[in-house]
């Protein structure tokens, strides 16, 4: 289990770093082509696609990592088949409903359709169902420990295709505007989803024989809906700073801050890789009654994730003047913002995988409540600090809220499961119970 988790984490991290490289080049390209205002519009649109797309799965994407490994360990393949088919249908239906409802709200509000956000919003409504489908497929692949299939299509292939499509569109004479960038995102997401769905179906057919299905909607949604609420709050938590800035600052300022967050993603990917590699293994160990193996895996994840976060954070800050300067000379002013965000990620890494344990082993409602509370705290801090400190206030608010959220998750995981997730018990010679 130790070797498998570590190997999967390395695979996921390598792919996400490569994807971050593609994403970084794509963001630099778009910022250079579109200018600050159009780039800020695109950034705001992409944030809303991510928030609504992740939440449209109703938690079934994350729930796959909780239910499928446990059902497979018990030999309950009828439930596995039902989850795969039912989750797909619910995800698509919900995503289409969210996109339609969003367009209706925009139409009722009126002013957005009369401004520069009009065309990008209309195209974004088409991107949303594809984004949600890919998010669901990622969860299914992760539940089977197919790390490369889970991560490569959305984070490597899609990013590369966005960049290629934008270059091609501008080369053919299209204006370098936000609506064209969102249209390129639509094309890239459609191709990436097609590749991922096709590959996933082939693998599932080889590993899962045909047979009856047994749906357990009540059991699934009892866990998945709180996870969905937590995911929605988590997605909001990850972008609340950008949202508040978009309300209080001009698009050019939003673009300045957004560039720093894109580079900071290199650091965040460490936690993502660790979660993708170990969350489903937490479930499998728990289902098998392997308490000692579970505690060992928790300690390993916490130590390695923190060490990698520190190393990657230091490397990012060392390269930051160059990376930010490629966006444009004015973007070098984002270096203090980036430093504060990286410090927040490192501080959060001290507390280990508390949230993963709550979502995978039971305690998802508590995890959702913690995330909602921290989202409110982050939003409130942004509203207070941004008028005082400007964009640096948003970064400071997020660093504080991120650290407090990780600490609260660690306390909750110990209270519910008796597992100590912070790194310092290991450093002092104590172990998780």
C-alpha positions in Angstrom: 0.0 0.0 0.0 2.9 2.3 0.8 4.6 1.8 -2.5 1.4 2.0 -4.5 0.3 5.2 -2.8 3.7 6.8 -3.2 4.0 5.8 -6.8 0.5 7.0 -7.6 1.2 10.3 -5.9 4.3 10.8 -8.0 2.4 10.0 -11.2 -0.3 12.5 -10.3 2.1 15.2 -9.2 4.2 14.8 -12.4 1.1 15.1 -14.5 -0.3 18.1 -12.6 3.1 19.9 -12.8 3.2 19.3 -16.5 -0.4 20.5 -16.7 0.5 23.5 -14.6 3.2 24.2 -17.1 0.7 24.1 -20.0 -1.7 26.1 -18.0 0.9 28.7 -17.2 2.0 29.1 -20.8 -1.7 29.3 -21.8 -2.4 32.0 -19.2 0.7 34.0 -20.3 -0.4 33.6 -23.9 -3.9 34.8 -23.2 -2.7 37.7 -21.0 -0.3 38.8 -23.7 -2.9 38.5 -26.5 -6.0 39.8 -24.8 -4.6 42.5 -22.5 -5.5 43.1 -18.8 -9.2 43.8 -19.3 -10.2 40.9 -21.5 -7.9 38.5 -19.5 -9.7 39.6 -16.3 -13.1 38.8 -17.9 -11.9 35.4 -19.0 -10.5 34.7 -15.5 -13.8 35.6 -13.9 -15.8 33.4 -16.3 -13.4 30.4 -15.8 -13.8 30.7 -12.0 -17.6 30.4 -12.3 -17.3 27.4 -14.7 -15.1 25.6 -12.1 -17.4 26.4 -9.2 -20.6 25.3 -10.9 -19.0 22.4 -12.8 -17.6 20.8 -9.7 -20.8 21.2 -7.7 -23.0 19.9 -10.5 -21.9 16.3 -9.8 -23.8 16.5 -6.4 -20.8 15.0 -4.7 -21.0 11.8 -6.8 -17.5 12.3 -8.2 -15.9 12.4 -4.7 -18.4 9.7 -3.5 -17.0 7.3 -6.1 -13.8 7.2 -4.2 -15.7 6.3 -1.0 -18.3 3.8 -2.3 -16.7 2.0 -5.2 -13.6 0.7 -3.5 -15.6 -0.4 -0.5 -18.3 -2.2 -2.6 -15.6 -3.9 -4.7 -13.8 -5.1 -1.6 -17.1 -6.7 -0.4 -17.8 -8.1 -3.9 -21.0 -6.0 -4.3 -20.6 -5.5 -8.1 -24.3 -4.8 -8.6 -24.0 -1.7 -6.5 -20.9 -0.7 -8.4 -22.6 -1.0 -11.8 -25.6 1.0 -10.6 -23.4 3.8 -9.2 -21.5 4.2 -12.5 -24.7 4.5 -14.6 -26.8 6.4 -12.1 -24.0 8.9 -11.2 -23.5 9.6 -14.9 -27.1 10.3 -15.5 -27.5 12.6 -12.5 -24.3 14.5 -13.2 -25.4 15.3 -16.8 -28.9 16.2 -15.8 -27.8 18.5 -13.0 -25.2 20.2 -15.1 -27.6 21.0 -17.9 -30.1 22.3 -15.3 -27.5 24.5 -13.6 -26.4 25.9 -17.0 -30.0 26.7 -18.0 -30.7 28.2 -14.6 -27.6 30.3 -14.8 -28.6 31.7 -18.2 -32.1 32.4 -16.9 -30.6 34.4 -14.0 -28.3 36.3 -16.3 -31.2 37.1 -18.6 -33.4 38.4 -15.7 -30.5 40.5 -14.3 -30.1 42.0 -17.7 -27.0 44.2 -17.4 -24.5 41.4 -18.0 -26.0 40.6 -21.4 -25.5 44.2 -22.4 -21.8 44.3 -21.4 -18.6 42.6 -22.2 -19.5 39.4 -20.3 -22.5 38.6 -22.6 -20.8 36.4 -25.3 -18.4 34.6 -22.8 -21.3 33.7 -20.5 -23.3 32.2 -23.3 -20.4 30.0 -24.4 -19.6 29.1 -20.8 -23.1 27.6 -20.4 -22.1 25.0 -23.1 -18.8 24.3 -21.3 -20.4 23.6 -18.0 -22.0 20.1 -18.7 -18.7 18.9 -20.3 -16.7 20.2 -17.3 -19.1 18.4 -14.9 -18.9 15.1 -16.9 -15.1 15.3 -16.9 -15.1 15.9 -13.1 -17.3 12.8 -12.6 -15.0 10.7 -14.9 -12.0 11.8 -12.9 -13.6 10.5 -9.7 -14.5 7.2 -11.2 -10.9 6.7 -12.5 -9.5 7.7 -9.1 -11.7 5.2 -7.4 -10.0 2.4 -9.5 -6.5 3.8 -8.8 -6.1 4.8 -12.5 -4.3 8.0 -11.6 -3.0 8.8 -15.0 -6.4 8.3 -16.7 -8.0 10.4 -13.9 -5.6 13.4 -14.1 -4.1 13.5 -17.6 -7.2 14.3 -19.7 -8.6 17.3 -17.7 -5.3 18.8 -16.5 -2.8 18.0 -19.3 -4.7 17.3 -22.5 -7.4 20.0 -22.0 -4.8 22.7 -21.0 -2.7 21.9 -24.0 -5.7 22.0 -26.4 -6.8 25.3 -25.0 -3.5 26.8 -25.8 -3.3 25.3 -29.3 -6.9 26.3 -30.1 -6.3 29.9 -29.0 -3.2 30.2 -31.1 -5.0 28.7 -34.1 -8.0 31.0 -33.7 -5.9 34.1 -33.5 -3.8 32.9 -36.4 -6.9 32.5 -38.5 -7.9 36.1 -37.8 -10.2 35.8 -34.8 -10.0 38.7 -32.3 -8.1 38.0 -29.1 -11.1 38.5 -26.8 -12.5 36.7 -23.8 -15.4 35.1 -25.9 -12.8 33.5 -28.2 -10.8 32.2 -25.3 -14.0 30.6 -23.7 -14.9 29.2 -27.1 -11.4 27.6 -27.3 -12.1 26.2 -23.9 -15.3 24.6 -25.1 -13.6 22.9 -28.0 -10.7 21.7 -25.8 -12.9 20.4 -23.1 -15.1 18.5 -25.6 -12.1 16.7 -27.1 -10.5 15.9 -23.7 -13.8 14.5 -22.3 -14.2 12.3 -25.4 -10.8 10.8 -24.9 -11.3 10.3 -21.2 -14.8 8.7 -21.5 -13.7 6.4 -24.3 -10.6 5.2 -22.3 -12.6 4.8 -19.1 -15.3 2.7 -20.7 -12.8 0.3 -22.3 -11.0 -0.2 -18.9 -14.3 -0.7 -17.0 -15.5 -3.3 -19.5 -12.4 -5.3 -19.0 -12.4 -5.1 -15.2 -16.2 -5.1 -14.4 -18.3 -7.9 -15.9 -21.9 -7.2 -17.0 -24.6 -8.0 -14.6 -27.5 -6.7 -12.6 -27.6 -3.3 -10.9 -28.8 -2.4 -7.4 -29.3 1.3 -6.8 -28.9 2.7 -3.3 -29.8 6.3 -3.8 -30.6 7.0 -0.2 -27.2 5.6 1.0 -25.3 7.4 -1.7 -26.9 10.8 -1.4 -26.8 10.6 2.4 -23.0 10.8 2.0 -22.7 12.6 -1.4 -24.9 15.6 -0.8 -22.9 16.7 2.2 -19.7 16.1 0.2 -21.3 18.1 -2.7 -22.0 21.0 -0.2 -18.5 20.7 1.0 -17.2 20.7 -2.6 -19.3 23.7 -3.5 -18.0 25.5 -0.4 -14.5 24.3 -1.2 -14.7 25.5 -4.8 -16.1 28.8 -3.5 -13.3 28.9 -0.9 -10.7 28.5 -3.6 -12.0 31.4 -5.6 -13.7 33.7 -3.1 -10.7 36.1 -3.3 -11.1 36.4 -7.0 -14.8 36.9 -6.7 -14.5 39.6 -4.1 -11.8 41.3 -6.1 -14.1 41.2 -9.2 -16.7 43.1 -7.2 -14.3 45.6 -5.7 -11.6 46.1 -8.3 -11.4 46.7 -12.1 -10.8 43.7 -14.4 -7.1 44.6 -14.8 -6.5 44.3 -11.1 -8.3 40.9 -11.1 -6.1 39.7 -13.8 -3.0 40.8 -11.8 -4.1 38.8 -8.8 -5.3 35.8 -10.9 -1.8 35.5 -12.5 -0.3 35.0 -9.0 -2.9 32.3 -8.1 -2.1 30.5 -11.4 1.6 30.2 -10.3 0.6 29.3 -6.8 -1.2 26.3 -8.2 2.1 24.5 -8.6 2.2 24.4 -4.7 -1.5 23.4 -4.4 -0.9 20.5 -6.7 1.1 18.7 -4.0 -1.9 18.4 -1.8 -4.1 17.4 -4.8 -1.6 14.6 -5.8 -1.5 13.3 -2.3 -5.3 13.2 -2.1 -5.7 11.6 -5.5 -3.3 8.9 -4.5 -4.4 8.1 -1.0 -8.1 9.0 -0.5 -9.4 5.8 -2.0 -6.7 3.8 -0.1 -8.0 5.3 3.1 -11.4 3.8 2.3 -10.0 0.4 1.3 -7.9 0.1 4.5 -10.9 1.2 6.6 -13.2 -1.3 4.9 -10.7 -4.1 5.4 -10.3 -3.3 9.1 -6.6 -2.5 8.7 -6.3 0.1 11.4 -2.6 0.0 11.7 -2.1 0.3 7.9 -4.5 3.2 7.8 -2.6 5.1 10.5 0.7 4.4 8.7 -0.7 5.7 5.4 -2.0 8.8 7.1 1.4 9.5 8.7 3.2 8.9 5.4 0.9 11.2 3.5 1.2 14.0 6.0 5.1 13.9 6.1 5.7 13.5 2.4 3.0 16.1 1.4 4.5 18.7 3.7 8.0 18.1 2.6 7.0 18.4 -1.1 5.0 21.5 -0.4 8.0 23.3 1.2 10.3 22.3 -1.7 7.9 23.2 -4.4 6.9 26.5 -2.7 10.6 27.5 -2.4 11.2 26.7 -6.0 8.1 28.7 -7.1 9.2 31.7 -5.2 12.7 31.5 -6.6 11.4 31.4 -10.1 8.5 33.9 -9.5 10.1 37.1 -10.9 10.7 35.3 -14.2 7.3 33.5 -14.2 5.3 36.7 -13.4 7.4 38.8 -15.7 6.3 36.7 -18.7 2.7 37.8 -18.1 3.9 41.4 -18.6 6.2 43.8 -16.7 3.3 45.0 -14.5 2.6 41.5 -13.2 5.9 41.5 -11.2 4.0 43.5 -8.7 2.2 40.2 -7.8 5.3 38.7 -6.1 4.3 39.7 -2.5 0.8 38.3 -3.2 2.3 35.0 -4.4 4.6 34.8 -1.3 1.7 35.2 1.1 -0.4 32.5 -0.7 2.5 30.1 -0.7 3.1 30.7 3.0 -0.6 29.8 3.6 -0.2 26.5 1.7 2.8 25.5 3.7 1.1 26.3 7.0 -2.0 24.3 6.0 0.3 21.4 5.1 1.3 21.1 8.7 -2.1 19.7 9.6 -2.2 16.7 7.3 -5.1 14.9 5.5 -7.9 15.6 8.0 -10.4 16.6 5.3 -9.7 13.4 3.3 -10.4 11.2 6.3 -13.7 12.9 7.0 -14.9 12.6 3.5 -13.7 9.0 2.9 -14.4 7.3 6.3 -17.4 9.3 7.6 -17.8 12.8 8.8 -18.5 14.5 5.5 -21.2 16.6 7.1 -18.7 18.0 9.6 -16.2 18.6 6.8 -18.8 20.5 4.9 -19.7 22.6 7.9 -16.1 23.5 8.5 -15.6 24.4 4.9 -18.8 26.6 4.8 -17.7 28.3 8.0 -14.2 29.0 6.6 -15.7 30.2 3.3 -17.7 32.7 5.2 -14.6 33.7 7.2 -12.5 34.0 4.0 -15.1 36.1 2.3 -15.5 38.4 5.4 -11.7 38.8 5.7 -11.5 39.7 2.0 -14.2 42.3 2.3 -12.5 43.8 5.3 -8.8 43.6 4.1 -9.2 44.3 0.4 -10.4 48.0 0.9 -7.5 48.5 3.3 -4.6 46.6 1.7 -5.8 46.1 -1.9 -4.9 42.8 -3.6 -2.5 42.0 -0.8 -5.4 42.0 1.6 -7.1 39.2 -0.5 -3.9 37.1 -0.3 -3.5 37.6 3.5 -7.2 36.7 4.0 -6.8 33.5 2.0 -3.6 32.4 3.8 -5.2 32.8 7.2 -8.4 31.1 6.2 -6.6 28.2 4.5 -4.5 27.6 7.6 -7.5 27.7 10.0 -9.5 25.4 7.8 -6.7 22.7 7.7 -6.4 23.0 11.5 -10.1 22.6 12.0 -10.2 19.5 9.7 -7.4 17.9 11.7 -9.2 18.4 15.0 -12.4 17.0 13.5 -10.7 14.0 12.1 -9.2 13.2 15.5 -12.5 13.7 17.2 -14.5 11.4 14.8 -11.9 8.7 13.9 -9.2 9.0 16.6 -6.6 9.6 13.9 -3.9 12.2 14.4 -3.2 13.9 11.1 -0.8 16.8 11.9 2.9 16.4 11.2 4.2 17.5 14.5 3.2 14.4 16.5 5.5 12.4 14.2 8.3 14.9 14.7 8.0 14.6 18.5 8.0 10.8 18.4 4.3 10.2 19.0 2.1 8.4 16.4 -1.5 8.5 15.3 -3.7 6.4 17.4 
